[in-house]
């Protein structure tokens, strides 16, 4: 997130000194004895290109922060995906040591390090960057899962530390590399599943990237066993959220992802298609007994279920009545804050 970035603003405040124009002629009756007095109407020195860019970036940051303040619910994200980004970068490079990388891919690794550790924006990443990510995640079976996990966690770290990551995602509109990989979450190792869920969860940190996750525009994908099918970003996000929520090893990130997904302010029409699916998963999640779901995760699930009731009032409240568990069965077993949400859900069910 931008709040965690230590940006160098020294250039923003730099003053460009301009040499004063030489006096063509001194007046004989100059009251300052020939010394020109201070100018009261001298024009300010023109801005350099660097200053103009810095000013535009600062204005954009202020607009982004203002939009964040308007959010109804803050997202739940995971900033501790790594000890340090340097460590993840080193691990990624070392894990790729036995893989033959071409000149462009070596440059992509260098650019990724510059983007993560320097003050450079996403413009430092070349057009080949997403193709390199695609090779790691999708196209090269000789690359092991360790490399994929390091790559996914590095992208998850970027998602909460770089405000301009949306520019990278927009470049993925044609090939859908990240979402095509995420769409196969049920075919991945548990480490890669966690990496995918962390990445999508952390992308809710910024307004623009959270909207990207919920795009409804359809695109074609090829499944491991299902062949060619049509999907969309919101369907893939839903699939990952539901899978992670119901996977015992991924409950924490899964409940956070579901919470972020439905807490996001979206048009009801956009969410109608997935509200029932998400609600079904939440009800199953809340009924888990072995092991029982911890209170913080129950709170996320109940909060998300309440939001689903509000977004799809004609379907979700009736679904809860038919499927269960009844919210009243949970009341008094968790916490006062959970009981408060349960009361609101019961009201909507009447």
C-alpha positions as CSV (number, residue, x, y, z in Angstrom):
1,X,0.0,0.0,0.0
2,X,1.2,3.5,-0.7
3,X,1.3,4.3,3.1
4,X,4.1,1.8,3.5
5,X,6.2,3.1,0.7
6,X,9.2,5.3,1.6
7,X,9.1,7.5,-1.4
8,X,11.9,10.0,-2.1
9,X,10.2,13.4,-2.4
10,X,13.4,15.4,-2.4
11,X,13.1,16.1,-6.1
12,X,9.5,17.3,-5.7
13,X,10.7,20.2,-3.6
14,X,13.8,21.0,-5.7
15,X,14.0,24.6,-6.8
16,X,15.5,25.2,-10.2
17,X,17.6,28.3,-10.0
18,X,17.6,30.6,-13.0
19,X,20.4,33.0,-13.8
20,X,19.0,36.6,-13.6
21,X,19.0,38.5,-16.7
22,X,21.9,41.0,-16.9
23,X,20.9,44.6,-16.5
24,X,21.1,46.2,-19.9
25,X,21.5,49.7,-18.5
26,X,21.6,51.3,-15.1
27,X,19.6,54.4,-14.7
28,X,21.6,57.5,-13.7
29,X,19.0,58.5,-11.1
30,X,18.7,55.0,-9.5
31,X,17.8,55.6,-5.9
32,X,19.7,52.5,-5.0
33,X,23.0,54.0,-6.2
34,X,23.1,51.9,-9.3
35,X,22.2,48.6,-7.6
36,X,19.0,47.2,-9.0
37,X,16.2,46.8,-6.5
38,X,14.3,43.6,-5.8
39,X,11.9,42.6,-8.6
40,X,8.2,42.4,-7.5
41,X,6.8,40.9,-10.7
42,X,9.5,38.4,-11.8
43,X,7.9,35.2,-13.3
44,X,8.7,32.0,-11.4
45,X,11.2,29.7,-13.1
46,X,9.6,27.1,-15.4
47,X,9.0,23.6,-14.1
48,X,11.2,20.9,-15.3
49,X,9.7,17.7,-16.8
50,X,10.8,15.8,-13.6
51,X,9.0,18.3,-11.4
52,X,5.8,18.1,-13.5
53,X,5.8,14.3,-13.4
54,X,6.4,14.4,-9.6
55,X,3.5,16.9,-9.1
56,X,1.2,14.7,-11.2
57,X,2.2,11.6,-9.2
58,X,1.5,13.4,-5.9
59,X,-1.9,14.6,-7.2
60,X,-2.8,11.0,-8.3
61,X,-1.7,9.7,-4.9
62,X,-4.0,12.2,-3.1
63,X,-6.9,11.2,-5.3
64,X,-6.3,7.5,-4.6
65,X,-6.2,8.1,-0.8
66,X,-9.4,10.1,-1.0
67,X,-11.1,7.3,-2.8
68,X,-9.8,4.8,-0.2
69,X,-11.4,6.9,2.6
70,X,-14.8,6.6,0.9
71,X,-14.7,2.8,1.2
72,X,-17.4,1.4,3.5
73,X,-15.2,-1.4,4.8
74,X,-11.4,-1.6,4.9
75,X,-9.9,-4.8,3.3
76,X,-8.1,-7.6,5.1
77,X,-4.7,-8.1,3.6
78,X,-1.5,-10.0,4.4
79,X,1.6,-7.8,4.6
80,X,3.7,-10.5,6.1
81,X,3.9,-12.7,3.0
82,X,7.7,-12.5,3.4
83,X,10.4,-11.4,5.8
84,X,11.8,-9.0,3.2
85,X,11.3,-8.7,-0.6
86,X,15.0,-9.1,-1.0
87,X,14.8,-12.6,0.4
88,X,11.9,-13.5,-1.9
89,X,13.8,-12.1,-4.9
90,X,17.0,-14.0,-4.0
91,X,15.0,-17.2,-3.5
92,X,13.3,-16.8,-6.9
93,X,16.5,-16.2,-8.7
94,X,18.2,-19.1,-7.0
95,X,15.3,-21.4,-7.7
96,X,15.6,-20.5,-11.4
97,X,19.3,-21.1,-11.4
98,X,19.0,-24.5,-13.2
99,X,16.6,-23.0,-15.8
100,X,18.0,-21.6,-19.0
101,X,16.8,-18.0,-19.2
102,X,17.3,-15.9,-22.3
103,X,18.5,-12.3,-22.4
104,X,15.0,-10.8,-22.1
105,X,14.1,-13.0,-19.2
106,X,17.3,-12.1,-17.3
107,X,16.5,-8.5,-17.9
108,X,13.0,-9.1,-16.5
109,X,14.5,-10.4,-13.3
110,X,16.6,-7.3,-13.0
111,X,13.7,-5.0,-13.7
112,X,11.6,-6.9,-11.1
113,X,14.3,-6.2,-8.5
114,X,14.4,-2.6,-9.4
115,X,10.6,-2.3,-9.2
116,X,10.5,-4.0,-5.8
117,X,13.4,-2.4,-4.1
118,X,13.8,1.0,-5.8
119,X,11.7,4.1,-6.2
120,X,10.8,3.3,-9.8
121,X,7.3,2.9,-10.9
122,X,5.8,0.0,-12.9
123,X,7.1,1.6,-16.1
124,X,10.4,0.0,-15.3
125,X,8.9,-3.4,-16.2
126,X,9.3,-4.1,-20.0
127,X,6.6,-5.6,-22.3
128,X,8.3,-9.0,-21.8
129,X,7.6,-9.1,-18.1
130,X,4.2,-10.7,-18.1
131,X,5.4,-13.3,-20.6
132,X,8.2,-14.1,-18.2
133,X,5.7,-14.5,-15.4
134,X,3.6,-16.7,-17.7
135,X,6.6,-19.0,-18.3
136,X,7.1,-19.4,-14.6
137,X,3.4,-20.0,-13.8
138,X,1.9,-21.6,-16.9
139,X,4.1,-22.7,-19.8
140,X,7.3,-24.3,-18.5
141,X,6.7,-27.6,-16.7
142,X,10.4,-27.9,-15.9
143,X,10.1,-25.0,-13.5
144,X,9.4,-26.4,-10.0
145,X,6.7,-25.2,-7.6
146,X,9.1,-23.5,-5.3
147,X,9.7,-20.9,-8.1
148,X,6.0,-20.4,-8.6
149,X,5.4,-19.9,-4.8
150,X,8.2,-17.3,-4.6
151,X,6.8,-15.6,-7.7
152,X,3.2,-15.5,-6.4
153,X,4.2,-14.3,-2.9
154,X,6.4,-11.6,-4.5
155,X,3.4,-10.5,-6.6
156,X,1.2,-10.6,-3.4
157,X,3.8,-8.3,-1.7
158,X,3.8,-5.9,-4.6
159,X,0.0,-5.8,-4.4
160,X,0.0,-4.1,-1.0
161,X,3.1,-1.9,-1.5
162,X,2.8,-0.5,-5.0
163,X,-0.1,1.7,-5.9
164,X,0.6,1.4,-9.7
165,X,0.4,-2.4,-9.9
166,X,-2.9,-1.9,-11.8
167,X,-0.9,-0.8,-14.8
168,X,0.8,-4.2,-14.9
169,X,-2.6,-5.9,-14.7
170,X,-4.0,-3.9,-17.5
171,X,-1.2,-5.2,-19.7
172,X,-2.6,-8.7,-19.0
173,X,-5.9,-8.0,-20.6
174,X,-5.1,-10.0,-23.7
175,X,-3.5,-13.2,-22.3
176,X,-5.0,-13.2,-18.8
177,X,-1.9,-15.0,-17.5
178,X,-2.5,-14.4,-13.8
179,X,-6.2,-15.2,-13.9
180,X,-5.8,-18.3,-16.1
181,X,-3.3,-19.7,-13.6
182,X,-5.7,-18.8,-10.7
183,X,-8.6,-20.5,-12.5
184,X,-6.8,-23.9,-12.1
185,X,-6.4,-23.5,-8.3
186,X,-7.9,-26.9,-7.6
187,X,-5.2,-28.5,-9.7
188,X,-2.3,-26.8,-7.9
189,X,-0.1,-27.8,-5.0
190,X,-1.1,-26.4,-1.6
191,X,1.8,-24.0,-1.6
192,X,0.7,-22.6,-5.0
193,X,-2.9,-22.5,-3.9
194,X,-1.9,-20.4,-0.9
195,X,0.1,-18.1,-3.2
196,X,-2.8,-17.5,-5.5
197,X,-5.2,-16.8,-2.7
198,X,-2.8,-14.4,-1.1
199,X,-2.2,-12.5,-4.3
200,X,-6.0,-12.1,-5.0
201,X,-6.7,-11.2,-1.4
202,X,-3.9,-8.5,-1.4
203,X,-5.1,-7.1,-4.7
204,X,-8.1,-5.8,-2.8
205,X,-5.8,-3.3,-1.0
206,X,-6.3,-0.7,-3.8
207,X,-9.5,0.5,-5.4
208,X,-8.4,0.0,-9.0
209,X,-7.1,-3.5,-8.5
210,X,-10.1,-4.6,-6.5
211,X,-12.3,-3.5,-9.4
212,X,-10.1,-5.4,-11.8
213,X,-10.7,-8.6,-9.7
214,X,-14.5,-8.1,-10.2
215,X,-14.5,-7.4,-14.0
216,X,-17.5,-9.2,-15.6
217,X,-16.1,-9.1,-19.2
218,X,-15.8,-12.7,-20.5
219,X,-12.7,-14.3,-22.0
220,X,-11.8,-17.8,-23.1
221,X,-9.6,-20.2,-21.1
222,X,-8.5,-23.7,-21.4
223,X,-8.9,-25.9,-18.3
224,X,-6.7,-28.8,-17.4
225,X,-9.6,-31.3,-17.8
226,X,-12.5,-29.2,-19.0
227,X,-11.1,-27.9,-22.4
228,X,-12.1,-24.5,-23.7
229,X,-14.6,-22.5,-21.6
230,X,-15.7,-18.9,-21.1
231,X,-15.1,-17.2,-17.7
232,X,-14.4,-13.7,-16.3
233,X,-12.3,-12.1,-13.6
234,X,-15.2,-12.1,-11.1
235,X,-15.9,-15.8,-11.7
236,X,-12.2,-16.7,-11.2
237,X,-12.0,-14.6,-8.0
238,X,-15.2,-16.3,-6.7
239,X,-13.7,-19.8,-7.5
240,X,-10.5,-19.0,-5.7
241,X,-12.4,-17.5,-2.7
242,X,-14.7,-20.4,-2.3
243,X,-12.0,-23.0,-2.7
244,X,-9.7,-21.3,-0.2
245,X,-12.6,-20.8,2.3
246,X,-13.4,-24.5,2.3
247,X,-9.8,-25.7,2.4
248,X,-8.7,-26.3,6.0
249,X,-5.2,-25.3,5.3
250,X,-6.3,-22.0,3.7
251,X,-9.2,-20.9,6.0
252,X,-7.4,-17.7,7.1
253,X,-6.7,-16.3,3.7
254,X,-9.9,-17.8,2.3
255,X,-12.2,-16.1,4.8
256,X,-10.3,-12.8,4.2
257,X,-10.7,-13.1,0.5
258,X,-14.5,-13.8,0.8
259,X,-14.8,-10.9,3.2
260,X,-12.9,-8.5,0.9
261,X,-14.9,-9.7,-2.1
262,X,-18.4,-9.0,-0.7
263,X,-17.4,-6.0,1.4
264,X,-16.4,-4.2,-1.8
265,X,-18.9,-1.7,-3.0
266,X,-20.3,-3.2,-6.2
267,X,-23.5,-2.9,-8.1
268,X,-26.0,-5.5,-7.1
269,X,-26.3,-6.7,-10.7
270,X,-22.6,-7.5,-10.8
271,X,-22.8,-9.6,-7.7
272,X,-26.1,-11.4,-8.3
273,X,-24.4,-14.2,-10.3
274,X,-22.0,-15.2,-7.5
275,X,-23.9,-14.2,-4.3
276,X,-25.6,-17.6,-3.9
277,X,-22.4,-19.5,-4.6
278,X,-20.5,-17.5,-2.0
279,X,-23.3,-17.8,0.5
280,X,-23.4,-21.6,0.2
281,X,-19.7,-21.8,0.8
282,X,-19.9,-19.5,3.9
283,X,-22.7,-21.6,5.4
284,X,-20.7,-24.8,4.9
285,X,-17.7,-23.0,6.4
286,X,-19.6,-21.9,9.5
287,X,-20.9,-25.4,10.1
288,X,-17.4,-26.9,10.2
289,X,-16.8,-28.7,13.5
290,X,-13.5,-30.5,12.9
291,X,-11.7,-28.4,13.8
292,X,-14.1,-25.6,14.7
293,X,-13.6,-22.3,13.0
294,X,-11.9,-19.6,15.2
295,X,-13.9,-16.6,16.2
296,X,-12.0,-14.0,14.0
297,X,-12.7,-16.2,10.9
298,X,-16.3,-16.7,11.9
299,X,-16.7,-12.9,12.2
300,X,-15.4,-12.5,8.6
301,X,-17.7,-15.2,7.4
302,X,-20.8,-13.8,9.1
303,X,-19.9,-10.3,7.9
304,X,-19.7,-11.6,4.4
305,X,-22.9,-13.5,4.7
306,X,-24.7,-10.4,6.0
307,X,-23.5,-8.5,2.9
308,X,-24.7,-11.3,0.6
309,X,-28.1,-11.0,2.2
310,X,-28.1,-7.3,1.6
311,X,-27.0,-7.7,-2.1
312,X,-29.3,-10.5,-3.0
313,X,-32.3,-10.1,-0.6
314,X,-34.6,-12.2,-2.7
315,X,-32.3,-15.3,-2.7
316,X,-29.8,-15.5,0.1
317,X,-32.1,-15.1,3.2
318,X,-34.3,-17.9,1.8
319,X,-31.2,-20.0,1.1
320,X,-30.1,-19.7,4.7
321,X,-33.5,-21.0,5.8
322,X,-33.3,-24.0,3.5
323,X,-29.7,-25.0,3.9
324,X,-28.7,-23.8,7.4
325,X,-27.1,-23.7,9.8
326,X,-29.6,-21.4,11.3
327,X,-27.9,-18.2,12.5
328,X,-29.7,-18.6,15.8
329,X,-27.8,-21.8,16.5
330,X,-24.5,-19.8,16.4
331,X,-25.7,-17.0,18.6
332,X,-24.1,-16.9,22.0
333,X,-21.4,-19.4,21.0
334,X,-18.9,-16.9,19.5
335,X,-18.7,-13.3,20.6
336,X,-20.8,-10.2,21.1
337,X,-19.6,-8.7,17.8
338,X,-20.7,-11.9,16.0
339,X,-24.0,-11.9,17.8
340,X,-24.6,-8.4,16.6
341,X,-24.1,-9.6,12.9
342,X,-26.3,-12.6,13.5
343,X,-29.1,-10.4,14.7
344,X,-28.9,-8.4,11.5
345,X,-29.0,-11.5,9.4
346,X,-32.0,-12.9,11.3
347,X,-33.8,-9.5,10.7
348,X,-33.3,-9.9,7.0
349,X,-34.6,-13.4,7.0
350,X,-38.0,-12.4,8.4
